[in-house]
Amino acid sequence: MEDVDVLVIGSGFGGLGAGVELKRRGHSSFVILEQADRVGGVWRENTYPGCACDVRVHLYSFSFFPNPDWSHSYARQPEILTYLERVARTFGLLPHLRFGHRVVETKWNETSARWDVSCENGARFSARFVIAGLGGLSRPALPDLPGLPTFKGPVFHSARWDHSVEVSKARVGVIGTGASAIQFVPHLVERSPKVSLFQRTPPWIMPRHDTPIGPGLRALMKAVPLVQLLFRWALYWLHELRVPAFVKATWLMKVARLAALKHLENQVADPSLRAKLTPDYTLGCKRVLVSDDFYPAVAKPNCEVVTTPIDTIVESGVRTRDGQVHPCDVLVFGTGFQVTDIVGQLSVIGRNGASLADVWSQGAKAWYGLAIHGFPNFFLLTGPNTGLGHSSMVFMIESQLAFVMKTIDIVLNTGARWWQVRDDAEASFHAAVQRRLQQTVWLSGCRSWYLDERGQNVTLWPGFTFTFRAGLSRFDKRLHHLEGVS
């Protein structure tokens, strides 16, 4: 068993950010365990055609490592993956990375006041602190469709794209119209002779206005870093202006709805198709998507939008409830991710043998999505109610990491045996978040992936990101317990 001070799980934005902050504060005894063979998290897993960020990239990047060379305002997946690989190299994280290490259990050892961590490959670690950067957009959600095993052609989820499948001569069935689907469907329509898009609920789509970043602006940002910093902060505050429409003055969504309907009208001439693509729920209740090419793609003659519910999958395609069989040679699922299953298959056992799965059996909760009572010295990055409907998750990650580093230093400097958030502080925080969520657009009546099986929103943060950061800006001793420190 290998002993380290800090063990980090995952090497996406969260895990790499944790590694960078540990290095910057002089910590050297840490490892970053990654189940795959390279860094990247969601940007390693999702390689489907058209994969790109839906937040402007100068905001969707680390504040401590600006990149003046982004080619587009919304960065493509290969560029973001390359950026994360540069982060690992530039900040000296490669010696700390252990690839092929899938963590299956983290168990608190009461005697040693350390975490015993076990990996699928047999490797074992003992760590004083665990930082879990698991992410939520890497574990595909697949619907349980009857007859699926009988289908004769290739079947895959967008997050496990099979690049060996040649779609130029194949009839492709796409199941789902989420954020990934609206990015890859235009590419399939451009290449495939026939695309059948099976839509259960149409998404609200706003214009993307994606533009190339010219060499002149890139050169200016490189020569004068202040320009990029000011641009980043301008983007940040523009994004924050959207918050009232989601959480306070939800009537503002009516204005946005008119803009979305105008976008649809401008891009789809056929009234019957427009009717299929028009949502019947409040804009913002489900994730609002941005695209300039989805509507033109589905309006092409070789694309069919099917709104009749699926009955079963057959050998040759998809049969809908009206009895019609839609011939398909390939099936692609754009059905999203297991977002509310926050720790996935990872077993987390805290004090007194308590399993996190059992603790969360009535719904996931954590103080600022980060700290869980009964799980000492354990930090969960982007945990419950940290997701955003309006801005960059990188800002949230950096906010959490600042508190993590502060807490680690306090434990080490005070001689505390361990730290944990107090039970009443966690309960009070969770209750306040759920109260605020009741008045938001996300609980206006639709069914979305923001909600768990009990209908509780355990995904989104109901407010401004600067209030989230402010709540983590100081270590309030009234909210936390340091074992062994009076």
N, C-alpha and C positions, 0 to 999 in steps of 0.2 A: 504494500500500500504506500502510495506517494503522498507526503505531507506538503500542503501549500497553505498560505494564509487565505487566499481568495481563489475560488473556483468559479469561472464564468461559463455558462452554458449557452452555446450559439454564437455565430459569427456574422450576424446581420448588423444593421445599424446599432442595435442595442448592445450586443456583445463586443463589437469592435470599439464602440464608444466607451464602454466600461474599461476595456484594455488600455485605451489611450489615456483616460483619466487616471487610472492606476499608475501608469508610467509617469505621467506628468507630476504626480504627487510623491514620486520616489519609491513606490512599491515595486518590488521585483519578484516576490514569491507568489506568483499567480499563474494559472493556466486557463486557456480558452478551449473548451471541448466542443468540437464540431462533428456532427454525424456524417457529413459529406466529405468530399475530397478537396473542397475549396471553400473560400469564404463567400458571403453574399446573401445568405438568408433567402428572403422572398425573391430577390433579384437574381439569385442563382437558380431557384426552382422554376420560375416562370420564364420560359423562353419562347412562348408562342409568337407567331408573326404579329407585328404591330404592338407588342408589349411596350408600354411606356408609363411614366409617372403621370398622375392626374393633378398634381400640385406643381406650380411653377418651380423649376429646378433650383433657382438661386435661393429659394426658401427651403427646398427639400434637400438639404445638404448640411454638413456639420458647420456650426458657426466658427469653429477653430481651424477649419480646413476648407476655405473657399476655393472654388474652381472657376477660373475665368474662361475656361475653354469649352464650356457646354455648347453644343452645336444648335440646340433648339430650346425654346422656352419651356417645353415639356420634354424632359430627357427620355431617350429610348433606353430599354433594358440593358443592352450591351455597354452603353456609356456609364450607367449607374454601377453596374458590376465592376467595370474597370476602375471607377472611382473608389469603390470599397476596397478593391485589391491594392490600390495606391495608398489608402489609409493604413492598411496592414503593414505595407513595406515602409512607408515614410516614418511611422511612429514606432518601428522596431517591434512589432507584435509577432512576427513570424516565429521566433524561438519559443513563444508562449503558446502557439497554436498546436493542438493535437487533432489531426483529422482522423476520420474513421472511428470516432469515439461517440457513440450514441448513448447518452445517459438514460438509464432505465429506472434508477432509484436514488433518491437522496434521503438519508435517514439521520435524524438528530440523535447524537450519542450523549446522553445525559451525564455520563461519567467524565468524558473528556471535554464536554461543551464544544463539540465539533460536529461537522456533518460528514457522515460516511457516504461516499458517492460511488455507485457501481455502474459500469458501462457494459453494453451488450457484448463487447469483445473480450470481457474478462478483466479489464483494467479497473483498479480501485484507487480511490483518493480519499484523503482525510483533509477537510478544509475548515478553517475557522468561520469563513463567510462564503455564502453562495449567492451569486448574482445570476438570475435566470432570464436570459434574453431570448425567449422562445418564439416570439412573434405570433401573429394570428393568420397570416395569409400564405401559409405553406402547406397546410394539411387539407387536401381537397375534400369537398362535400359531394358525395355521389348519391343521387336518389335511388331508392330501391324500386326499380321498374320491373314489372313482371316480364318474363321472356328474354331478358337481356342476355343471359348465357347462350341463347340459341342463335344470336346474330352471327352471321358468317364473316363479316368484315372486321377491320380494325376498329377498336373502341378505346378512346382515351380522354382524360380530363385535360383542360387547357393548361393546368400546372404540371402536367406530365406529357407535354406535347411530343408526339411521335414524328420526328422529322424524317423518318425513313418512308413515311406514307406519301405517295405521290398523288396529290389531289387534282392534278390537271386533267385526269381522265376519269375522275370519280365523282359520283353523286354524294354530296356530303349532307348529313343531317346534323344540325346543331341544336342541342337541347339546353335552353337557358339564355337569358338576355341581360346578364349582369355586366359589371364593369369590364371584365375580361372579354366577354363575347362582343361587346360593341367595338372592341379594338381589333379582334381577329376576324370577325365576320367580313369586313370590307376586303381583307386580303383573300379570304376564301372565295368570295363572289368574283373577285378579279381573276382567279385562277381556275375555279371549278366550273364545269359545264352546268351544274345544277346545285343550288344550296336550298335546303328546306330548313327554315328557322322555326323551331317549335317554341312558341312564346306563351308562358302562363300569365305573366303580368307585364305590361309595357313599362319601361322606365321613363322617368322624366329626364330629358336631355337638353342641356344648354350648349350654346356655341363654345367651341374650345379656343378658337383664335390662336392656334399654334403657329409660331413663326420661327424661321431660322434666325440664329443670332449671327449677324455678319462679322467678318474679320475685323472691321474697324472697331466695333463695340467690344469685341473680345480683347483686342489689343489695348484699348483704353482701360478696361478692367484690370488687365495684367499690369499695365504701367502705373495706374493710379488705383490701388486697392480700395481707397475710400469710396470710389464710384460704385464698386460692387457692394460694399457694405451699406451704402445709402439705398441702393436699389433693393437689397434684401429687406431692409427695414420698411421701405415703402410698400413692398409686397406684403410684409407681415401685417401692417396696419390695414391695408386694403382687405385682406382676408378677415381680420377681426371685425370689420364692419358688417360682415355677414351674420354674426352671432345673433343679434336681436331677432332676425327673421326666423331663426330656428328655436330660440328659447324664450324670448320675451314678447316682442311685437310680431307674433306669427302672422298677423294680417299682411305683413310685408311680402309674404309668400305669394299673395295674389298678384303683386306687381311682377315678381319673378315668373309666375305661371304664364302671364301674358307674353313675356319674352320667350319662354319655352315653346308656347303654342305658335308664336310667330316663326320661330326657328323651324318647327315642323312644317308649317304651311309653306315656307320659302323653299324647303328642300324636297317635299313630297307633293306632287301635283294631283295624284289620284285620291279622290275623297274617300273611297272605300278603304284604301290602305292607310290613309291618315287616321281613319276611325279606329282601325286595329292598333295603331301606334299611339293612340291618345290614352293616357292613364286616367283612371276614375277615382284616384285618391289624392290627398293633399300633397302638393309638391314639397319634398323634404322629408316626408314620412319614411320613405325608403331612400337609399343613397341616391343623391342627384349626380347624374353622369354628365360628362362633357365630351362632345365629339363633333367634328365637322364633316366626317365621311360615312358615318353609319347610315343615316337616312338615305343619302344618294345610293348607297350600296344596296339596301333592301328594296329600293324602288326599281332596280334593274330587272330586265325580263327573266334572267336566270336565277332569281331569288324569289322564294315563296315564303311568306309569313303565315304560319299555321297557328291559329288560336284555338282550334278544337282540342280539348284535353287528350293526352295520350292514354290509350287503352292498354296496349302491350307492345313489346318489341317482338318482331318476327324475324325469320331468317334473312329476309330480303329488305327489311326496313322498319318503319314505324307505323303501327296501326292506331288510328285515332278513334274516339268513341262513336264517330259517325260511320264506322266500318271501313273507311278508306285506308288503304295501305299506301304510304309514301315511300317509294323505292329509294334506298340509300345503300351506298357501298362502304361508307365510313360514318361512324358516329363520333361526334365531339361534344363533350359536356362542358358547358360554361356555367356551372351551377355553384360557383363560389367555394367558400372555405368553412371549416369548422371553427368559426370565430368565437362562439360562446364556450367551446370546450378549450379553456385557456391553456391548461398544461398538457393536454393530449394524453398520451399513454405513459407519461412520466409519473412515477409513484413518489409522492412527497410525504414523508412521515415525520411529524414534529414531536413536540413534547408529549410525554405520557402515551406514546404510540399512536397519537391521533393522525389519521390520514387526511390529507387536504381534500381528497375526493369526498370523504364523509362530511368534513366540516362545511364543504360547499354543496352538500346534497340538496339544500333548499335555495340555492342561488349563490353565485360567486360574489365575494366582497373582499375588499382590501383597502386599507387607508391610503388614499391617493393612488390606488391601483398598484401599490408598491409593497406595503408591509401588512403581514397577517399575524394576528395574535396567536400565540402558541407555536410559532415557527421562528425561533430566535435566529438572528444573524442571517436571515434569508430575505433577499430582495427580488421581487418579481417585476421586471420591466414591462411596461405597457400591459399591465394587468387589468382587472375589471374597471370599467367606466373611465378609461383613458383615451378611447378612440375619439376621432374628430370627424365632424361632417363638413368642416369649413377650412381647415388649415393643415399644417405639416406636422406629422407625428415625430419628426426629428426634434422639433422644439420641445415636445413632451418628454422625449427620451433624455435630452440634455437636462431638463428640469429635474427629472428623477435622479439622474446620475450625480448631480450636484449634491443632493441630499444623501445619497448613498455614500459618497466619498467623505462627506462631513461626519456621518454617523460612524463609519469605520474608524476614522481618526479619533473620534470621541471615545469609542470603546478601547482603542489601543492606548490612548493617552491617559485615560482615567484608571486603567487597570481593571475595568469591568470584565466580568466573566462572559457576559453576553448581553445583548440588547433585544428588546421586542417592543412593538407598539402596545399600548394598554388596550384592554378589551373594550372599555367604555369609549375610548377615543375612536376606535375602529367602528363601533356600532353607531356612535353619534354621526361620524362622517358619512357612513353608508346611508343612514336614515335621511340626512340632509340632502344628499345627492338624489335619492329616490323621490323626495318631495319636490325638488326642483324639476325633475324629469316629467312629473305629472302634467305640467303646463306646457311642455314642449311639443313641437310638431311631430316628433318621433313616436308619440303616444296618441296620435290623432285618429287611430282606427285601423290602420293597415297592418299587415303581418310582414315583418322584415327580418333579415338576419341579425339586426340589432337586438332582437328579443330572444330570451331563452325559452325553454319549453313551458315555463310558467307564465310567459308573457311579460316578464320583467326585463327592463333594459339594463343589461350588465355590460354594455359595450361602450356607450358614448359618455363623454364629459359634457355636462349641461351648462356651459358657460364659456367665458373668455379664457384663452390660454394663459394670459398674464396673471389671472387670479389663481390658476393652477400652480404656476411657478411661485407666486407669492406665498401660497400655503406651504410650500416646501423650502422656503428661503431660510428658515431658522429651525433649530432643534429645540423645541419647547419641552422642557423636562416634565411638564404636567401631563403630556401626552404619551410619554415613553418611559420604559422601565430599563434601568441599567443594573443588572444583577451584580451584587457585591459592592455597589457604590451607594452610600447613604445620601 
